[in-house]
Amino acid sequence: MYTFSFYFFWGAFTFLFSWLFGITDSGFDTVIPYSLLLLAIIISWPVSIYIQLLIMYFWGKVRKNTDTLDMLDHKFGNSLLRLGQRLLRLKVIVSGKENIPEGKFIFVGNHQENYDIIALKPIFNNHPLCFIAKEPLFTFPFLGPWMSIIGNIPIGRVANRSAAESIINGIKRYKYGHSVGIFPEGKRSFSNEMIEFKPGAFKLAIKPKSDILIGTLYNLDKIFGTFPYKRHKSYIHIHPVLKYEDYKDLNSIELSNKVKAIIQEQLNVFKKEIK
């Protein structure tokens, strides 16, 4: 989606500049046409981004059923996130994609950095996936409306009634037919080590009797770890689905420990294999 709009505006600006400056095929013997062509490319990037953001913003304002997570919004969002990966010079290496089920699920993963969702969401290109994310993100210009439009749910840092309502809203979203993601740590670890899980997060899966899709994130904390700014590889492993039948006899604390152990095992594998 973003690639199409970029090439569209590139062509439009190139045509406009050629018309304004009277450039023809025979005029490419000076530096001016090439400079204008480069300018058209540079302008097309931000214009394409803002046009998509505006479309998503006003589409979210006018549609009647704001609880419906449209595939159009999902595709728009993923195109912007893929652009974000390029701007961050982030290459995401994914293993276990074959474990992604066809139906809805609750996604659970470790939380390393602010960029986790940028790396994660495009993996599920055919699965509209929203996240329960920290509340301050929803107050940012453009980003905030986009977060809401694609169905993300704000949650505060404190485990209070408001946080419980966010989990309830996530369950409702799941029952509507959407997959929902959550980071049980509740905050970023800024490393390849995990911090304590909050067992209450697993009520998001226990209450609706959902299958759980587990993901292990590795090296997302090191995106800006080098200077000069170099292309960075991060790794995500998608584990086999944890069926509800396989954990239905566990309480939230036991389930939390089980999932954390699965993620920790894969983190140990990454630490051995990736130098």
Contacts in CASP RR format, 6 or more apart in sequence:
PFRMAT RR
TARGET T0000
AUTHOR 0000-0000-0000
METHOD contacts of the structure
MODEL  1
MYTFSFYFFWGAFTFLFSWLFGITDSGFDTVIPYSLLLLAIIISWPVSIY
IQLLIMYFWGKVRKNTDTLDMLDHKFGNSLLRLGQRLLRLKVIVSGKENI
PEGKFIFVGNHQENYDIIALKPIFNNHPLCFIAKEPLFTFPFLGPWMSII
GNIPIGRVANRSAAESIINGIKRYKYGHSVGIFPEGKRSFSNEMIEFKPG
AFKLAIKPKSDILIGTLYNLDKIFGTFPYKRHKSYIHIHPVLKYEDYKDL
NSIELSNKVKAIIQEQLNVFKKEIK
1 52 0 8 1.000
1 75 0 8 1.000
1 76 0 8 1.000
1 79 0 8 1.000
2 48 0 8 1.000
2 49 0 8 1.000
2 52 0 8 1.000
2 79 0 8 1.000
2 80 0 8 1.000
2 82 0 8 1.000
2 83 0 8 1.000
3 79 0 8 1.000
5 48 0 8 1.000
5 51 0 8 1.000
5 52 0 8 1.000
6 44 0 8 1.000
6 45 0 8 1.000
6 48 0 8 1.000
8 48 0 8 1.000
9 43 0 8 1.000
9 44 0 8 1.000
9 47 0 8 1.000
9 48 0 8 1.000
9 51 0 8 1.000
10 40 0 8 1.000
10 41 0 8 1.000
10 44 0 8 1.000
11 40 0 8 1.000
11 44 0 8 1.000
13 39 0 8 1.000
13 40 0 8 1.000
13 43 0 8 1.000
13 44 0 8 1.000
14 36 0 8 1.000
14 37 0 8 1.000
14 40 0 8 1.000
17 23 0 8 1.000
17 36 0 8 1.000
17 37 0 8 1.000
17 39 0 8 1.000
17 40 0 8 1.000
18 24 0 8 1.000
18 33 0 8 1.000
18 36 0 8 1.000
21 32 0 8 1.000
21 33 0 8 1.000
21 36 0 8 1.000
23 32 0 8 1.000
23 33 0 8 1.000
23 36 0 8 1.000
27 33 0 8 1.000
28 34 0 8 1.000
49 80 0 8 1.000
49 83 0 8 1.000
52 76 0 8 1.000
52 77 0 8 1.000
52 79 0 8 1.000
52 80 0 8 1.000
53 80 0 8 1.000
53 142 0 8 1.000
53 146 0 8 1.000
55 76 0 8 1.000
56 73 0 8 1.000
56 76 0 8 1.000
56 77 0 8 1.000
56 145 0 8 1.000
56 146 0 8 1.000
56 149 0 8 1.000
56 150 0 8 1.000
57 142 0 8 1.000
57 145 0 8 1.000
57 146 0 8 1.000
57 149 0 8 1.000
59 72 0 8 1.000
59 73 0 8 1.000
59 149 0 8 1.000
60 66 0 8 1.000
60 73 0 8 1.000
60 145 0 8 1.000
60 149 0 8 1.000
63 70 0 8 1.000
67 172 0 8 1.000
67 173 0 8 1.000
67 176 0 8 1.000
68 176 0 8 1.000
69 128 0 8 1.000
69 130 0 8 1.000
69 150 0 8 1.000
69 151 0 8 1.000
69 173 0 8 1.000
69 176 0 8 1.000
69 178 0 8 1.000
70 128 0 8 1.000
71 128 0 8 1.000
73 128 0 8 1.000
73 149 0 8 1.000
73 150 0 8 1.000
73 151 0 8 1.000
74 128 0 8 1.000
74 129 0 8 1.000
74 150 0 8 1.000
75 125 0 8 1.000
76 150 0 8 1.000
77 121 0 8 1.000
77 146 0 8 1.000
77 150 0 8 1.000
78 121 0 8 1.000
78 122 0 8 1.000
78 125 0 8 1.000
80 146 0 8 1.000
81 117 0 8 1.000
81 118 0 8 1.000
81 121 0 8 1.000
81 122 0 8 1.000
82 122 0 8 1.000
84 90 0 8 1.000
84 118 0 8 1.000
85 91 0 8 1.000
85 92 0 8 1.000
85 118 0 8 1.000
85 119 0 8 1.000
85 122 0 8 1.000
88 115 0 8 1.000
88 118 0 8 1.000
88 223 0 8 1.000
88 232 0 8 1.000
89 223 0 8 1.000
89 229 0 8 1.000
89 230 0 8 1.000
89 231 0 8 1.000
89 232 0 8 1.000
90 115 0 8 1.000
90 118 0 8 1.000
90 119 0 8 1.000
90 223 0 8 1.000
90 231 0 8 1.000
90 232 0 8 1.000
90 234 0 8 1.000
91 231 0 8 1.000
91 232 0 8 1.000
91 233 0 8 1.000
91 234 0 8 1.000
92 119 0 8 1.000
92 122 0 8 1.000
92 123 0 8 1.000
92 234 0 8 1.000
92 235 0 8 1.000
92 236 0 8 1.000
93 233 0 8 1.000
93 234 0 8 1.000
93 235 0 8 1.000
93 236 0 8 1.000
94 123 0 8 1.000
94 235 0 8 1.000
94 236 0 8 1.000
94 237 0 8 1.000
94 238 0 8 1.000
95 235 0 8 1.000
95 236 0 8 1.000
95 237 0 8 1.000
95 238 0 8 1.000
96 237 0 8 1.000
96 238 0 8 1.000
96 239 0 8 1.000
97 123 0 8 1.000
97 238 0 8 1.000
99 213 0 8 1.000
99 238 0 8 1.000
99 239 0 8 1.000
99 240 0 8 1.000
99 241 0 8 1.000
100 123 0 8 1.000
100 124 0 8 1.000
100 127 0 8 1.000
100 213 0 8 1.000
100 238 0 8 1.000
101 211 0 8 1.000
101 213 0 8 1.000
101 241 0 8 1.000
103 127 0 8 1.000
103 179 0 8 1.000
104 127 0 8 1.000
104 174 0 8 1.000
104 177 0 8 1.000
104 178 0 8 1.000
104 179 0 8 1.000
104 210 0 8 1.000
105 179 0 8 1.000
105 210 0 8 1.000
105 211 0 8 1.000
105 212 0 8 1.000
105 213 0 8 1.000
105 241 0 8 1.000
106 174 0 8 1.000
106 179 0 8 1.000
106 180 0 8 1.000
106 181 0 8 1.000
106 182 0 8 1.000
106 204 0 8 1.000
106 205 0 8 1.000
106 208 0 8 1.000
106 210 0 8 1.000
106 211 0 8 1.000
106 212 0 8 1.000
106 213 0 8 1.000
107 120 0 8 1.000
107 124 0 8 1.000
107 129 0 8 1.000
107 179 0 8 1.000
107 180 0 8 1.000
107 181 0 8 1.000
107 182 0 8 1.000
107 212 0 8 1.000
107 213 0 8 1.000
107 214 0 8 1.000
107 215 0 8 1.000
108 181 0 8 1.000
108 182 0 8 1.000
108 183 0 8 1.000
108 184 0 8 1.000
108 201 0 8 1.000
108 202 0 8 1.000
108 205 0 8 1.000
108 212 0 8 1.000
108 213 0 8 1.000
108 214 0 8 1.000
108 215 0 8 1.000
108 259 0 8 1.000
109 182 0 8 1.000
109 183 0 8 1.000
109 184 0 8 1.000
109 214 0 8 1.000
109 215 0 8 1.000
109 216 0 8 1.000
109 217 0 8 1.000
109 263 0 8 1.000
110 183 0 8 1.000
110 185 0 8 1.000
110 189 0 8 1.000
110 194 0 8 1.000
110 215 0 8 1.000
110 216 0 8 1.000
110 217 0 8 1.000
110 263 0 8 1.000
110 267 0 8 1.000
111 183 0 8 1.000
111 185 0 8 1.000
111 186 0 8 1.000
111 187 0 8 1.000
111 188 0 8 1.000
111 189 0 8 1.000
111 217 0 8 1.000
112 188 0 8 1.000
112 189 0 8 1.000
112 190 0 8 1.000
112 191 0 8 1.000
112 192 0 8 1.000
112 217 0 8 1.000
112 218 0 8 1.000
112 220 0 8 1.000
112 221 0 8 1.000
113 188 0 8 1.000
113 190 0 8 1.000
113 220 0 8 1.000
113 221 0 8 1.000
113 223 0 8 1.000
114 188 0 8 1.000
115 220 0 8 1.000
115 223 0 8 1.000
116 183 0 8 1.000
116 188 0 8 1.000
116 217 0 8 1.000
116 220 0 8 1.000
117 131 0 8 1.000
117 133 0 8 1.000
119 217 0 8 1.000
119 220 0 8 1.000
119 234 0 8 1.000
119 236 0 8 1.000
120 217 0 8 1.000
120 236 0 8 1.000
121 129 0 8 1.000
121 131 0 8 1.000
123 236 0 8 1.000
123 238 0 8 1.000
124 179 0 8 1.000
127 179 0 8 1.000
128 150 0 8 1.000
128 178 0 8 1.000
128 179 0 8 1.000
129 178 0 8 1.000
129 179 0 8 1.000
129 180 0 8 1.000
129 181 0 8 1.000
130 150 0 8 1.000
130 151 0 8 1.000
130 152 0 8 1.000
130 153 0 8 1.000
130 173 0 8 1.000
130 178 0 8 1.000
130 179 0 8 1.000
130 180 0 8 1.000
130 181 0 8 1.000
131 152 0 8 1.000
131 153 0 8 1.000
131 180 0 8 1.000
131 181 0 8 1.000
131 182 0 8 1.000
132 152 0 8 1.000
132 153 0 8 1.000
132 154 0 8 1.000
132 155 0 8 1.000
132 166 0 8 1.000
132 167 0 8 1.000
132 170 0 8 1.000
132 180 0 8 1.000
132 181 0 8 1.000
132 182 0 8 1.000
132 204 0 8 1.000
133 147 0 8 1.000
133 152 0 8 1.000
133 153 0 8 1.000
133 154 0 8 1.000
133 155 0 8 1.000
134 154 0 8 1.000
134 155 0 8 1.000
134 156 0 8 1.000
134 157 0 8 1.000
134 186 0 8 1.000
134 187 0 8 1.000
135 154 0 8 1.000
135 155 0 8 1.000
135 156 0 8 1.000
135 157 0 8 1.000
137 143 0 8 1.000
137 144 0 8 1.000
137 147 0 8 1.000
137 154 0 8 1.000
138 144 0 8 1.000
138 147 0 8 1.000
138 148 0 8 1.000
138 152 0 8 1.000
138 154 0 8 1.000
147 154 0 8 1.000
151 173 0 8 1.000
151 178 0 8 1.000
153 166 0 8 1.000
153 169 0 8 1.000
153 170 0 8 1.000
153 173 0 8 1.000
153 180 0 8 1.000
154 166 0 8 1.000
155 162 0 8 1.000
155 163 0 8 1.000
155 166 0 8 1.000
155 167 0 8 1.000
156 162 0 8 1.000
156 163 0 8 1.000
156 166 0 8 1.000
157 186 0 8 1.000
157 187 0 8 1.000
159 198 0 8 1.000
159 200 0 8 1.000
167 200 0 8 1.000
167 201 0 8 1.000
167 203 0 8 1.000
167 204 0 8 1.000
170 180 0 8 1.000
170 204 0 8 1.000
171 203 0 8 1.000
171 204 0 8 1.000
171 207 0 8 1.000
171 208 0 8 1.000
173 180 0 8 1.000
174 180 0 8 1.000
174 204 0 8 1.000
174 208 0 8 1.000
174 210 0 8 1.000
175 208 0 8 1.000
179 213 0 8 1.000
180 204 0 8 1.000
181 204 0 8 1.000
182 201 0 8 1.000
182 204 0 8 1.000
183 201 0 8 1.000
184 197 0 8 1.000
184 198 0 8 1.000
184 199 0 8 1.000
184 200 0 8 1.000
184 201 0 8 1.000
184 202 0 8 1.000
184 256 0 8 1.000
184 259 0 8 1.000
184 260 0 8 1.000
185 194 0 8 1.000
185 195 0 8 1.000
185 196 0 8 1.000
185 197 0 8 1.000
185 198 0 8 1.000
186 198 0 8 1.000
186 201 0 8 1.000
187 195 0 8 1.000
189 195 0 8 1.000
189 221 0 8 1.000
190 221 0 8 1.000
191 221 0 8 1.000
192 218 0 8 1.000
192 219 0 8 1.000
192 221 0 8 1.000
192 267 0 8 1.000
192 270 0 8 1.000
192 271 0 8 1.000
193 267 0 8 1.000
194 260 0 8 1.000
194 263 0 8 1.000
194 264 0 8 1.000
194 267 0 8 1.000
197 256 0 8 1.000
197 257 0 8 1.000
197 259 0 8 1.000
197 260 0 8 1.000
198 256 0 8 1.000
199 251 0 8 1.000
199 252 0 8 1.000
199 253 0 8 1.000
199 255 0 8 1.000
199 256 0 8 1.000
200 252 0 8 1.000
200 256 0 8 1.000
201 256 0 8 1.000
202 252 0 8 1.000
202 255 0 8 1.000
202 256 0 8 1.000
202 259 0 8 1.000
203 252 0 8 1.000
204 210 0 8 1.000
205 211 0 8 1.000
205 212 0 8 1.000
205 244 0 8 1.000
205 255 0 8 1.000
206 252 0 8 1.000
206 255 0 8 1.000
209 244 0 8 1.000
209 248 0 8 1.000
210 244 0 8 1.000
211 241 0 8 1.000
211 242 0 8 1.000
211 243 0 8 1.000
211 244 0 8 1.000
212 241 0 8 1.000
212 242 0 8 1.000
212 244 0 8 1.000
212 247 0 8 1.000
212 259 0 8 1.000
213 238 0 8 1.000
213 239 0 8 1.000
213 241 0 8 1.000
213 242 0 8 1.000
214 238 0 8 1.000
214 239 0 8 1.000
214 242 0 8 1.000
214 259 0 8 1.000
214 262 0 8 1.000
214 263 0 8 1.000
215 236 0 8 1.000
215 237 0 8 1.000
215 238 0 8 1.000
215 239 0 8 1.000
215 263 0 8 1.000
215 266 0 8 1.000
216 236 0 8 1.000
216 237 0 8 1.000
216 239 0 8 1.000
216 262 0 8 1.000
216 263 0 8 1.000
216 266 0 8 1.000
216 267 0 8 1.000
216 270 0 8 1.000
217 234 0 8 1.000
217 235 0 8 1.000
217 236 0 8 1.000
218 234 0 8 1.000
218 235 0 8 1.000
218 236 0 8 1.000
218 237 0 8 1.000
218 266 0 8 1.000
218 267 0 8 1.000
218 270 0 8 1.000
218 274 0 8 1.000
219 232 0 8 1.000
219 233 0 8 1.000
219 234 0 8 1.000
219 235 0 8 1.000
219 270 0 8 1.000
219 274 0 8 1.000
220 234 0 8 1.000
222 232 0 8 1.000
222 234 0 8 1.000
223 232 0 8 1.000
223 234 0 8 1.000
225 232 0 8 1.000
226 232 0 8 1.000
235 270 0 8 1.000
235 274 0 8 1.000
237 266 0 8 1.000
237 270 0 8 1.000
239 262 0 8 1.000
239 266 0 8 1.000
242 258 0 8 1.000
242 259 0 8 1.000
242 262 0 8 1.000
247 255 0 8 1.000
247 258 0 8 1.000
250 258 0 8 1.000
END
